[in-house]
Amino acid sequence: MSIFLDCFKNNGYDYLRIVDGKRYRKGDGTISNKRTTVKNLGHLKNFDDGKGEGLLFRLREQFKNRTLDIGMDYNQIFTEINEKAKKVIANPITILEPKNLGSLFLDNIFNQLDISQFLNETKSKSKINYDLNGITKLLVFGRILEPNSKKKTFENKDKYLFDVTTSRDINEIYRALDVLDKKSVSIQKRMNTKISQSSIGRKMDLTYYDVTNYYFETMYGDEDTYEVDEEGNKKLDKNGKPIIIDAGLRKKGVSKENRKEPIVGMGLFIDNNGLPVSYSLFPGSTQDKTTFTTMIKESINKNDFGKVVVVADNGMNAQENMYLLVKEENGYIISKSVKASWSKIKEWTMEESEYNKEYNSAGILTFKSKSRIIERTLKDKEGSSITVKEKEIIYWSRKHYERELHQNEKFIEYLESCKENPDKLKDKQRKSQDFIKVVQTDKKTGEVLKTKAVVTLLEDKIEKYKETMGYYSIVTSEIEMDDKEIINRYHGLSRIEDSFRIMKSELEARPVYVWTKEHINAHFLICFIALTIIRIIQYKVLKSQGKETLNIEGWEQGITTEKLKNALNNFQANHIGNGYYQLSQINEGLALIVNSLDLNMELTLPDLSQINGLKKKIASSRL
């Protein structure tokens, strides 16, 4: 046994530890060394005596002379090593029942978002007699670590070393879902407040919005409930439409995944750090652009975020949406369909002299863009109007052009071949409908009659289809912002698409198995909280590595969601006897998380009190 002071690196930082070194002979006869950590002393910089070079040599000399402050009696070092080895060997446990410790990191962020305090306040002001906070944590932690049904998640409640909930009745899960539904908006606001007050802060100068939908394992949607008169007839509004009291949530609609089952829509805002801001649910039959109005009113205009510039795709390009933003002195960066507006912008677009152009080393054009300032009148549904100055940007990218050309090459060849043989259009009328005209004619006279269908190719539309390839258009209220910056900010929408991907894949938000409107909303609140926690961890990792968190090329360049989940799932403690625990080795993913919190995590055969100390360390790290 040889006890010495060791210096080691962890993610670029120097740490000190006391090590027990042993030499032993391997099976092949060679001699090898084995090191066991006795005590971690923390960052080397904490022991800097200000005397410059040779610090580690001086510290080792002090350790040999027993003058270095190591936080314990030097005689204890030898005693604890011998006693611990005797106790463990004397009472080994051969059955492994590892318990999860990774949830401690989730618990810390959950608490710092003030959700625990909010739920405990809610419980104290009501007649709730079950563990509302613990059940919510269980559902959120389970959604991140091992997504399952609510029932299965409850059955897995004993997988954690430290109890997450005191609840032992599965029916309390569903009671909690009812409460979470009612408190969803308040919880989102509380989370916003805490993030705004943290060192992360809310970056709302640019806010991204998009819509997706989720399907259910049923073929039956929800019916609307209507207001009726005394005779049971539906009452009509001023436009002659039935008055809906309660709209059904699960509806057949345009599924993003081409599903036939009923769907529910979700509108989501994220800030310029990529952190979720708020969400709302909509019936599956709701058009994307109409969800924007509700989200602006409920999320943007009701919160004190300062000026917000919303970035969205062409699906949100509606006068009323922009009117609502500008009226409240907010702004927008929204894409515009080039094909739909080609007749109006073709002449300007095809004029080459005004473009700013970029070339590769071979002299080939790779990118070009230009802009112009126009005046535009925006109106709301009531007819109120605002005239604004708007910047319109048109840009072309070779990468986008070649991608579109590759995707449509065979279809264009097919259309071209139809010029010689128009009857071929009958084979793919559905896909070709934008490029053909079907009329009923009498073949002898050519008179338009209800006789036989003749399909005609619209060549001008084919030419427009080819001309617009690679072109994109953006309109914005931010006329002073540089064109390239606007384009880059618009491309930041990929972050919100990535958030939807995470919810659908790693968090397994769909298919949705709960079926009441209250439980559906609570389910998505749980997913929203889980997504926020994941994003905060990823943000902290990026910052600790000195990487740009606004890099649209890779939000997960610090730690991917998959690696994060694996790290937290694999961080476990197994009881090996007499109150001592063996901890799983810190893998690469966990090391990234630990380093982002500036924690010292190395423990050798700790007892429960030492693990409790680790728990307190994690809980003390701030957002």
N, C-alpha and C positions, 0 to 999 in steps of 0.2 A: 504494500500500500504506500503510495506517494501522493501527498497532498500539496498542490501548488496553485499559483495564481495564473489563470489563463485569459488571454484576450482573443475574442472571436468576432467575426463580422456577421451581421444580419441585415440584409438589404442595404448594404453600403454603410452601416453604422457600426462603430466599435463598442463592444460590451465587455465587461469583466465578469469572471465567475471563478469560484473555487472548485477545483477538479480533483477527483480521486483517480489516479492513474495506476493501472495494473498491467504487468507483463505476463503473457501466457503463451504456452506452446500449442500451435495448431496441429491438426491431424497429420499434416505433411511434414511435421518436424520444425517448421519455421517459427520464429518468435514474433508475436504481434502485441500491440498495445491496445488496451481498452480504457476509455475515459468515462467516468460517471460524474455528472454535475452534482456537487454537494450544496452549493448556494450561489444564486445569481446576485451580483452586486449592482447591476444596472449599467448605464452609459459610462464609458471611459471618461467622457468630458466632465462628469460629475466629480472626478477625482483630480482634475487638473490643478496643480499647485502653482501654476504661473511661471515656472522656471524654464519653460521652453522644451527643447529636445531631451530625449532620455526619460520621459515621464514613466513609461511602462517599466523600465529598469529600476527606477527609484521605488515604484510601487511594489515590485517583487521583492526588493531588499527589505522594505518595511514589513511585508507579509512574513518573510523569513524571520525577521526580528520580533514579530508579533506586535508591531506598533501601528499597523494599519487598522483603521476603524472598519470592521466588517460587520458590525451590528450584532455580534454574539461573542461569547467567551471562546477562546481558541481551543480550550480543553474539550468543549462540547462537540467540536468537529469530529474527533475520533470516537467519542462516546456514542453520538447519534448514528454514525455509520454502522458501528458494530451492533447496536441495539436494534436498529431497523432491520438489518439483515437477519438477525436471529428470530425476530417476531414473524417476519414474513415467511421464512423457511419453516418455522415451527407450525404454522397453521395455513397451509396453502388451500386455495379454493380453485378447483379445476373446472367448474362450470362457468363459462363466460356469459355475463349478462350486462354488456356495456350500456351505459346511459348517456344520452346526448348532453353535451356542454355547449355546442354551437349556438343554441338558443339564447345564451347569455348575451351575445352581441345583438340579437334581434330585440331582446327584452330592453336593453339599454336605449335603443332608438325609439322603440314603442313608448317608453316612459317619457323620454325627452320631447316627443311630439305632443305630450300632455294628454294623450288619449286615456291613460290610466286614471289620472286625476279627474278628467271629465266624466268617465264612466262611474267612478266612485261617487262623484257629486250627484250624478243622475240616480244612482241607487239610494243614496241617503235622503233624496227628496221624494222618493216614491215608496211603494210597498214591496219592492223587489227584495226577496229574501235568499236569492242564490248568488253565486259568484259571477256577476256580469262581466267584470274586468278580466277575470281568469279565463272564462269561456271565450271571450273575444281574442285574447292572446293565443289561446289554444288553436282557434280557427285560423288566425293570421300566421302563426308559426308553422302550422301544418300545411298551409297553402304554399309556403316557401320551401319547406324542407321535404315534404312528402305529400303532394296534392292528392286528396282522396275525397270521398263523400263525407258529409258532415258526421254520419254515423261512424264510419271507419276512423275519422280523425279523433273522435271522442274515445273510441276503443284504444287508440294509441297514446292516450294521455299519460301513461306510466313509463313512456320511453325516455323521459327527461330525468336527469339526476336530481334537479330541484323541481318540485311540483309546480306546474304552470297554473293549475286550477284545483280548487277544493271540491268542485262539483263531482257528484257520483251518479247523477240522474240524467240520462240522455235527453229527456224531455225538456230540460233546462236549456239545451242548445237551441231549440226552436222558439222558446220564450225569449231568449236573448236576441235571436234574429229579428223578432218583431220590434224590440227596442232599438236595435241598430238601424232599422229602416226609418223609424221616426226621428232619430238623432243624426242621420247621415249628413245633412247639410251643416249642422252645428259642429260635427266632428271634423269635416273638411275645413271649416273656418278656423277651428282651434289649431289644426295642423298648419294651416297657412300662417297663422300668427306666430307660432313657435319657430317655424323655418325662417320667417322674416326677421325674427329677433336673434337668430343664431349667427354664428360666424359665416355660415353659408350664405344666408340672406336670400331674398327673392329677387331674381333678375327678370323683371317684367317689361323691360324696354322692348323686347321682342318675345311674343308669346305665340306658341304654335297650337293650331286647332285642327282636329280631324275627327272623322266618324268611322266606326266599324260596327259590325253586328255579330251576334253569337246565336248559335242554334240550340234547339232543345230536342231531347229524345222523345218526341211525340209528334204526331201528324195533326193534332188538333190545337188550334189557336184560341185566343180569348175573344169573346164577343164584347162589343161596346154596350154600355148601359145608357139608355136615353131618358130624357125628361118626358113624361106623359101627362095627358089631361085626365079629367075624371072618368072619361070613357075608355081610357087605356090607349088612346092614340098618341103617336109621337108629336111633341110640340116642335114647331119650326122657328128658325131665327129669321131675321129680316131678309136674308138671301134665299129663304125657302128651304134651308137644309135642316135636318133633325138636330136638336140640341143634345149634345153628348154630356152626360153627367160624369161618367167614368170611362175613359178609353181603355180598351183591352190592351195588354202589353205585348203578349206573344202573338205575332201576326205574320202572315205570309208576306214576303217582300223580296227586294233585290238583295240576295245574299252575296257577301263578298267571297264566299267559298263555294258558290253555286249549289247550295243545299236546298232541298225541297221542303225541309221541316220549317215550322214557325221560327221566327227570329226576333231578337230584341236589339235595338240600336243603342250604341253608347257614343256620346260626344265627350271628348277629352281635351283639356287644356294642359300644356306643359310650359314651363318657363324657359328662359334662355340658358339655364344651367342644365336643362333636360329633366328637371324634377316635376312630377305631376302637381297640378294646381287644383283642379276640380274635375268632376265628371257629372253627367246626367244621363238618365235612361229615357228612351223613346220607343213608342210602338214600332214594331218591325216594318210597318208599311210607310213610315214617315220618310219624306224626302230629305236627303242630307242637308240641303241648303236651308230648310226651315228649322233644323235643330240649332243652327248658328244663332238665330234670333233669341231663342230661349237662353242659350248659354251666355250670350253677351249681357243680357238683362240680369241674369241670376248670378253670374260669376264675376264678370268684368266690371259692370256698372255699379254693383252693390259692394264692392271692396275698394278700400283705399290703397290702390296700387300705384297711384300717380299715372302718368301717361303710359298707355299700353299700345304697342303696335302688334296687331294680330297677323300672323302668317298662316295662310290657308291655301288649299288647292282650288281648282276651277269649280268644283262642286259647291263652293260657298260664294261664288261670284254672283251676288244678287244685290240690286240697289238698296233694298231695305237693310241688309246686313251692314253695308258700308255707311249708310245713313246713320244707323244707330251708333256706330263707332265714332264717326266724325262729330256727331251732335254732342257727344260727351268728351270731345277734345282728345279722342284716341285716334289711332291710325291703322292702316292696313297695307299688307303686301300680299296680293292675291293673283294667282295665275289666270290667264285668259285664253280661251280656246282659239288657236290660230286658224283651224279649219272653219270654225263657225263664223269667224270675222274676216275671212280671207278676201272677200270682195271689197271690204272697206280698207284693208291694210296692205293689199297686194302691191300697189304701186309704190308705196313708201318702203315696204319690205324689200322689194327687188332693186331699189336704188342703191347701188353699191358704194357710192362716193362718201357717204356719211358714216360708214361703219368703222369702228375700232377693231383692228384685225390682229390675230396672233398666228404665228407660223411655227412649225417644228424645225428641227435642224436641217431637214431636207428641203425646206422651203414650201412645204405643203400647208395650206390653210387648215387650222385646227379649231378656231373659234372666232366669232365676230359678234359684235353687239352695237346697238345704238339706241337712243331714246329721244323722246320729244315731250314737251309740256303741253297739255291740253286743258281746257275747262270742261267740267262735267257737272251736270245737275243730278243730284241724288234725291230720290223720293221715298217716303215711307208709305205704308198701306193706306193711311188717311189722306194722302196727297200733299202733305207738307214737304217742302223741298229745301235743299241746301246746294249752293253752287261752290264747287271746290276746284282747286288746281290739282291736276293729277299727272304723274309721270307714267308714260307708257314705254316699256322696254321691249325690244324685239332682239332675240339672239339666236345664233345657230351654232351647233356643236357637231363636229365631225363624228365624235364618238356616238352621240345620239342618232345622227343620220345613218351611220353604218349599222347600228343596232336595229333601227326601224326598217332599213332596207332589207336586212337579213330576215327579219320577222315576217315581212310582207312580200318577199321576192316571188315566191311561187304563186301567191294570189294575184299579183300584178301580171305575171306571165299568163295566168289563166284568163284574166280580163282582156289582155291584149289579143289572145287567141280567139276571143269571142267576137272580135271585129269581123273576122272572116266567117265565123259560124255562130251567129247570135242565138241559135236554138240551144247551144250549150248552157246558156244562162239559166235555163229551166232547171238544170241539175242542182244548182246552188243558189236558188233565188233568195233564200233567207240571208245568206252571208253577203250576197251581191245587191241587196235591195237598194242601197244608197247609190248604186251606179247604173241602175236600169229603170226603164219606164215600161209599164205594162198597160197596153190599151186593147180594147176589143174592136176588131175591124172585120169588115167584109173583104175578103182577099181579092174579089173581082173589082169592086169599085173603090176600095180604100176608105169608104165612108165609116165613121165611128158608129158601130152598132154593137149590141149585146150578142155577139156571135162567138168568135174565137179569139183567144188571147194571143197577142203578138208582143214579144219582148224586144225592146230596143236598148242598145247600149248608150249611156250618156258619157261621151268621150271627154267633155269639158270637166266633168267631175273626176274622171280618172287623172287628168292632167293636174288638177288641183291637189288631188291625193298625193301625187308624186312631188309636186312643187313644194309642198309644206313639210316634207320630211326633214327632220333635224331642227326645225324652227320652234321656238317657244316664246311666249309673250307673258309679261308680268305688268300689272297696273298697281300703283302705290300712291298713297297720300304723302309719302316722305320724299318730296321733290328735291330736297337738299342732299339726300344720301347718295353716295357714289353708286353708279350702275352696277359695277362688279360686286360691291358689297351687298346690294339688294339681291342680286342673283344668288350669291353664296348663302345669304340668310334664307332665301326661299328654299334652297336645297337642304336646309336644316330640317325640313319636314320629315326627312328620313328618320330623325330621332323619334318622332311620335309613332311612325310606322313600326320602328323597332320596339317601342313600348307595347303596342298592340300585339306584336309577335311574341313578346315575353309572356303577356297575359294569356295568350292562346296556347303557347307551348309549355314553357317551364312552369307557369302557374296553373295550367290546365283549367282555365276559366270556362271552357266549354268542351263538350256539351253541358248545358245547365240542367241539373236534375231537380232542383227545387221548383215549385210551380206556382205558389201564390205571389202576387205582386210584391208584398212586403218582404218575403224571403228572397225573391230574385234581387231586389235592390240591396238587401243586406249582404247577399253573396258577392255582389260587385263592389260594395264598400270594402269588404274583406280583401278582395283582389286589389283594390285601389291602395289600401294601406300597405299591403305586401309589396306592391310595385314601388311605392314611395320609399320604403325601408331599403329595398334592394338598390335603388338609385342613389340613396344617400351613402350607402357603403361604397358603391362604385365611385361616387364623387370624391369621397375621402381618400380612396386609393389613388385616384388620378392626381389629386392635390399633393399627396405625400411623395409621389414620383416626379413632381414638378412638371406634369404634363398638362396641356391645354384642355380644359373640360369642354370647350366649345368646338372642338375639332369635329367637323361633320363627317370626316373620313372614318371615324371609329369611336363611337361613344363608349364601347366596352373594351377599349384598348388597354385599360389598366387591369381589370379582372372581368371576365365574362360572367354572365348570370349562371351558366352551367358550372363553371369552376367555383363560383361563390357558393352555390348550393352544395356541391360536393365537399367543399372545405368545411362548411358548418355541419353537414351531416356526419362527416368522418371524425369530427372532434368529439371524442368520447372518453368516459372514465369507467374503468372496470374495477369493482371491489375485489381485491386479491387476498384479503384476510386481515383480521385484527385492526380494522378501521383504516387500512391503507389502500390506496388506489393506484392503478396503473393508467396513465393517460396515453392516448394515441399520439403518435409522432406528429409534429407540426409539419403539414405538407406545404407545398408552394403557395397554394391559394390562401391558406390560413395565415401564412407568414406575411402576405401582402396586407391582409386585414389588420393583423396585429401591429405591423409597422405603421399603418396609417393612423393608428390610435396611440402610437409611441408607448406601447406596453412591453413589459418583460414577462414572457409566458413560460419559461422553462421551469418545470417542477419535476423532481425525481421522487417517485413513490410518495406523493403527498397524502396527508390525512385529510379528513373532511374540513377541519378548521383552516388548513392551507388553501383548499379549493374555495372555501368561503372568502378567503382573502383575495383570491383571484377574481371571484365574482364581484367583490367591492371595487377592485381596480377597474374592471371593465365598466361597471356602473358609474364610475367617477369620470370617465372620458366624455367630453362634451361635443355637441354638434359643431 
